[in-house]
């Protein structure tokens, strides 16, 4: 039994580390900005729309993100609220950057799923939900854009339950939707929260009253005050109030009651309604999130569960980012602290290699900004300058080396060859591409049988190529040309050497090594994958490969 440090335990209990997931344009980045607004980290929220004339979102710091108005890279944002330290991981919503999102979810203790009321549950949200479900991460749901015309709240609840096979338990219920949306009812205490103003940039106050008071003032026509000229609507349409009452009665009669154990095991999701753009319901959601979201817990390693509150530090690298600040021209490894206390100038062991490295300082990351940290506790995300010894998925620790669960490597769907036409910039091209590969922005394969080492770049989504080319030109001053290849999937090969040497492959297949030296085959169609598996029954072909330190962990375990 490892010694529990009571100071670390206190700090652990006040941490909340979560990721925000959604389909593109559901309002994820806007919600992120508003959470920062309520946490006091920013005074005015930068509007995501109209970026040519307004400030860009804090979480979208990369130049390409500002230009296109989408998130293409996961971002870490930290703020204090109501006595808790919140570590927020903003993830890309676009399918083409889902690899970055998958890795980021490995660092989260919970997830907030944002759903657009008008569009309901969309494809990318479904995929990201499945990843959370596999890891059994508790999920809170925020139904956004209730101030715009869309589905009925009951239909959204039904769709969540049908598509995700999870119990959706409303915690708030909207009073009206679209232009009628003026507040919500907290179903736990039946308090009504009405908003008298719309201000998407600053915190707004709501008037709070009981349901009986709400009905009394509604009947008397004194629900909303008139202006100095006597103008304004003092009450809501009677049919709207009756409809809201019927819906709440239905939900409370036949709906499930929130059970903390079912929520923590991923079988229930609490649902909140609101509008991130106008701030309606956002702060109430934040308070509910803090009440429900679990603090960092013990984490599984190859040696068993590692207590989060033990004295010895342990954490893993889930992201590497080159040129976070172009002025520094460095690479920052994002480390999720899982156990113990990190201290400045600490010596840690890279579990994969066994090499000891002194970490002179750690960085607190806030979007693109950074500041030095003297200490960090379980749940915190710290930035460590890469000394060239780190890989994605590496565990850094003190004491007995431990290996946390691996980061997956997914089969790409797009393949291309990138070239630098300006030979005088070849060195910068090679260095920039190597750094982008290291941070997981792109995968690389090399022809296993060719004498010339041609580099085949591979990506889960085609937009990843745009990002790589943009960053090479913008950060390394290296223009590129691209030539697409006809492959559509990769399979990693595991088998006896004599069987691998005599593989039966389709004519158009290409045998390759990935950037870590693992053997794989590139294929053009799903039929090719079926054929390859059928013709080589004693060889394993994997669409997802675990990172190399997991293999080392299995050896230690044996």
N, C-alpha and C positions, 0 to 999 in steps of 0.2 A: 504494500500500500504506500503510494507516494505521499510525501508531506504536502498538505494544503496550506498555502500562504494566504492568510486572512486579508491582507491588503489587496492582493491580486483578486481574491474572491469578491471583495467590495467593488472593485473596479469592473470586474466581469459583469456583475449584476446591473450596472448602469449603462452597459453597452447594448446597442441594437444595430445589427448589420444586415442590410437587406438589399435586394436588387429590384429594379422596376422593369417589367417586361410588357410588351404590347406589340400589336401590328403597327406598321408605319401610319402616322397621322392620327392615331387614337388620342394623342395629347400627352404622351409620356413625358416628353421634355418640358412641356408647359407645367405639368404637375410637379416635376422635379424643381423647377424654378420657384413655384409657389411654396413648396415645403421649405426651401431655403429662405424665402421671404418670412415665413412664420418662425423659422429658427433664428432669425436675426442676422443671418449671414450676408444678406443683401438687403438694401433699403428699397430698391425699386426693381421689380421683376422685368427682365428683358423680354419683350414680345417675340415669339418665334416667327410669327407672320410678318411680312413686310420688312425683311431683313436689310433691304438696301437703305432704308431710312431710319431703322431703329436698331438699338443695341442687340447683339446676338446673345443667345442663351449662355449662361455660365458654363453649363455642362458641355456645350458644343464649342470647344476651343480650337479645333483644327481648322485651318483656312478653308479646306474643301467643305467642311461641315457648315461654315458660315455662308459659303457661296451657294450650296445646294439646299440648305435648310433641312438637312437630315443628319442623324447621328450615325457615324461610321466607326466609332471607336468607343469602347467602354470607358467611363470616367468615374473617378472616386471623388465624392464630396462629403465633408464632415461638418456637422454643426451640433450645437447644444440646444435642447428643448426640454423644459419641465424637469430638470435634474438628470436627464439622460444624455449620453453622447451617441449621436446617430451617425452611422457610417453608411452612406447611400451610394449604391453602385448603379449608375445610369448606363443602360445597355443599348446597343443599336437595335432598332426595331426591324430593319430591312433584312429579308432572308439572306441576302448576299453576304451579310456580316454575322451570320448566326454562330460561326465558330467562336468568335470573340465573346458572344453572349453565353455560350455553353461553358466556356472556361470561367467566366465571371460568376456564373451561378454556383460553381464549385466553392466560391469564397463566401457565399451568402448563407445566412441562417434562416432567412425567410424571403418571400417574394411578394411584391405588389403587382397584381395583374390589372392593367388599365384596359377598359372596354369602351368603345364608342357606342353611345346609346342608339345612334342612327344605323350603324352597321352591324352591331351585335358582335358575336364571336367570329373573328377572322382567321385565315389560314395560319399566319405566322404565330398568332397567339396560341393556337392549338398546339403547334410544334413545341413552343417554349414551355407550355403547360406540361406536356408529356415529359420533358426533361426534368422539370420540378417534381413531377409525380414519381419518376424513377428514383430520384434522390430522397423522396418523401419529405420535401421541404414544405412547411406550412405556407399557404397562399391566402393573402387578403385581396379582395376585389374592389376596385374603384370604378364605378360606372360613370364615365365622363360625358361631357357635352349634353347634360340634361337640359340646358338652356336652349337647345336647338331641337327642331322637330325630329322625331325618331320613333323607335319601337316603344311599346308600353312597358313600364317596369316589370309587370308580371311576365310578359313575353321574354324579356331579357333573363329573368331568373330561370324560366323554363329552359331556355336555350343553354345556359351555363350547365344546368343539371343534365340535360340530354347529351351534350357534346363531350362533357368532361367526366360524366358519371361520378359526380361529386355533389354532396348536399350544399346548396347555396342558402345561407342564412342571413337575410337582410338585417342590418343593424340600424339603418335609417331608411326612411321612405319619402320620396319627393312629393312636394305639394305642387302639382302641375308639372308639365314639361313644355319645352319650347318657350314661347314668349310668356306663357302662364307660370313658368317656374319661379317661385318666390320664396321658397324655404323648404324645410324638411321636418319630419317627425322622428325623434329618437325613440325607437321602439322599445328600448329597455325601460325608460321611465315615462314615456308618452309625453315628453316635453316637445313643444313646437318651437322651432327656430325660424324666424322670419327676417328676411333681408330687406332693408329699406333703401339700399344704394347698390350701384354696380361700379366696382373699381378693381380692374384686373392687375393694377400695379402695386397697390398698397393693401394692408390689412383692413378688413371691413368688420364692423360690429353687427351683430344680429340681436333682435329683441327676442326674449325667451319667455314663454308662458305655457301653462298647462293646457291640455286638450280642452278641458271644460271652459277655461278662460278664453281659449281660442274660439270655441263655439258661441260663447256669450257675446264676445266683441264682434264676431261675424254677424250674428243676428241683429246686434244693435247698430251696425254700420260704423264701428269705431276701430276697426282692425288696423287701418293705415291712416295716419294723420294727413289732413289736407294741407296744402301750402298756404302762404299768407293771403293769397287771393281767393282761397276757397276751392281751388282746383285739385283734382286727384280722385282716385277711386278708393273709397274708404273700406271696401270689403271685396271679397272674392265672389265669383259666380257661385250660386248655391249648388248647381250641378257638379262643379269641380270639387267642392268640399264634400259632397255626398259620395262622389266617386272615390276620393282619397280614403274616406272612412270605410267604404266597402272593401277596398283593396287591403287596408290594414287589418280589418277584421278577418279577411280570408287568409292572409299571411300568418296571423297569430293563431288562427284556429287549426289550419291544416299544415302549416309550415313546421320545419324542424326547429328545435331550440339549440342554441350554440353550446357545444360540449367541448371543453378545452382539450381533452385528450384526443377527440376526433379531429379537431382543428390541427393540433401539433403533428398528428400522423398523416395529414393531407387528405382526410376523408370529408372534411367540411371546409367551406370558405365563407368567412363573414363578408357581406356585401354592403358597400356604402355608395350613395348616390350624390352627385355634385357636378360642379363646373369649375375646372381648373382655370379657365380663362377669366371668369368673373369672380373667382375665389369662393363661390357658394359651396359650403360643405367641406372645404379642404381642411380647415383647422380642426373641425370636429373629427374628420377622418384621421388626422395626425394623432389626436389624443386617443382615439380608439386603437390605432396601430400600436402606440406605446404600451397600452394596457394589455394587448394580446400577443404582440411579437415576443418570441422567447429570447433571452440573452444567450450569448455564446455557450455552447455545451461541450462536453467531452467529445473528442473526435477519434475516429477509427484509424489505426495504423497497422502495419504488419505485425506489431507486437501486442495488438489488442487496443483497448480504449486508452487514450492519453488524457489524463485529467486536465481540464482547462486551467484550473487554479493551482497547479503544481508550481514549484519554484523555478525549474529549468525552462528556458525559452524554447519554443518550437513554432515554426510557421512554414508556409509553402508559397512558392512563386506561381501566381496564376496569370500574370501578364508582364510583358516586357515592352517598354515604349521608348523608341529612339526619338531624339529631338523633341522632347516634351516642351522644352523651351529652346528655340533655335539659337539663342545667344550662348547657351551652354554646350551644345553639340555633344551631349552625353546620352547614355542609355539608362533608364530607370527601371528597376525590377519592382513590381508591386507585390508585396508580401502580405498575406493574411496571417496575422498573429493568432495562433490557435491555442497556445498554452504558455504559461509563465509570463515573465516581464522582460520586454526588450529594453536595453539600456544603451545609450550612446557609447561608442568605443568598445563595444562588446565583441568577443571572439566567438564565432559560430562555426559549426561543421556543416559542409555541404554533404548530405547523407549519401548522395549518388556516388561521389568521388572520394569521400572521406577526407577531403582537403579542408584545412582550417583557414578561415579568413577573418580578419579584423574589419569590423564595420565602423568606421570613424564617425559616421553620422547617419541619421535616418531623416527622411523628409515627410512632412505632413503635406499631402497633395490636396488641392482644392481646384478642380478643373485643370487649368494650365499653371496655376500659381503653386508655389512651394515655400515651405518654411521648415527650419530645422526642428526636430523633435528630440527631447532628451530621454523620453521613455514612452513605451506603448504597452497595451494590455490586450488580453484575448478579445477578439472581435475587431480590433483596430486594423486599418490598412496603412502600411508604411511604404515609402519609396526608398529603395536602396540603390545607390549608384552601382552599375554593373561593372565588375572588374574583369570581365571576360571569362568568368568561371561558371556563370549561371545558365541554366536552361529552364524553359517553361516546365513547371511541375516539380522542380527541385524542392526538397525539404531542407530548411536551415534549422539547426537545433543546437542545444547544449546537452552535455551528458551523453547517455547512451543514444546512438543514432537511431532515429525512427523514420519510417517512410509513410507519409500520408497517401491516401488513395490517389490514383493516377489521373492526369488530364488526358482525355481521349483525343485521338487524331482521326478526323473524319475523311471519308472518301471524297475527293474533289469531284466536281461535275464539269469544270471547264479547264482547258489546258492550252498553253501558248508558249511561244519562244519570244523572249524580250531581247532586243539588241540595242547597242549604243552606236549610232552611226558616226559620232564624233570620236575618233580614236584618241584624241588628246584628253578626253574625259573618261577613258576606260577605267582608270584606277578609282576615280570617284564613283563610277557606276558599280564596279565590283564591291566596293566598301559599302555603299548605300544599300545594294541589294542584299548583301550578307546581313546587315543590321535588320532589314525589314523581314527577312526570313527568320532571324533569331527571335523576333518579337511575335511571330506567328501570323503576320499580315498576309503571308503567302506560303505555299508549300513548294518544295523543289524536288524534282526527280532527275536522275541521270541514267542514260542508256547503259545497261549493264554489259552490253556486248560491243559497244562502239569504241573505236580507238580514240576518236575525238570526243572530249567531255562536253557534249551539248547539254545545256541546262534547260529543262522543261519546267516552266512554272505552272502551278496548279492551284485552283481556287474553288471553294464551295459555290461562290456566286461571281458572276461576270464583273460586277462593279468593283470587286477587289482588285482587278487589273487596273481599273481607272485610278483607284486610290494609290496603288504602287507607282504607277507612271507619274501621277501628279506629285507625289512626295519626292520621287527621284529628281524631278525637274525643279520643284519648289525648294527642297531642303538640301539637295546635292548639286543643283545646277547642271543636271544631266538629262537632256532630251533623249527620248527612246522611240523605237518603232516596235510594233507588236505583230506577230504572225500566229494566228490561231491554229491549233491542232485538232484533229477529228476525234480524239478520245473523249469519253463521257463518264468514265468511272475508273477507280483504282481498287485493287484487292491486294492486301498484304499476305505474303506467302509464308506458311510454316509447315515444315515437313522434313523427313530424313534427307540428307544431302544427295544420296543416290536417286531418290525420287524427284527431287527438285531439279537435278541435272537432266532429267529425261521428261520434262513436262510436255504435255500435249496441249498446245495453245492455238487459238484461231489465227488465221494468216495475218490479220491486221494488228494483232496484239503486240505489245512491246514490253520486254522484260527490263525493269529499272531498279535502281536503288533510291531510297528517299534520302533526305538530308542527314539522317542519322545512320545511314548505311544499311537499313533494312530492305530486304528484297520484296519487290511488289511487281504486279503486272498491270499495265494500262490497257483498257478495253474500250471498244467503241459502242457496244449496245448491251442491253440487259440479256439478250439471247447469248451473246459471247460469254457473259458471266455464268449463265446456266451451263453452257457447253463446257467451259473450263472446269467447273466443279464436277460435272458428270464424268469427264474423261480422266480426271485425276482424283479418284475417290479417297485415296490415302493421304492427300495433301489438303491442308486447311487454307481457305481463302477468306480473309476477314475484311469487311467493309469499314470497320472501326478498329484502330490499333491503340492499345494502351501505351503510354509513354515509357521510356526505357527504364526509369527507376523502379517502376512496378515489377519489372522482370527481376531486378536486383532484390527487391523486397521479397519476391517469391522464393528466391534462393536462400535468403536469410531465414525465412520462415521454415524452409525445409531443414 
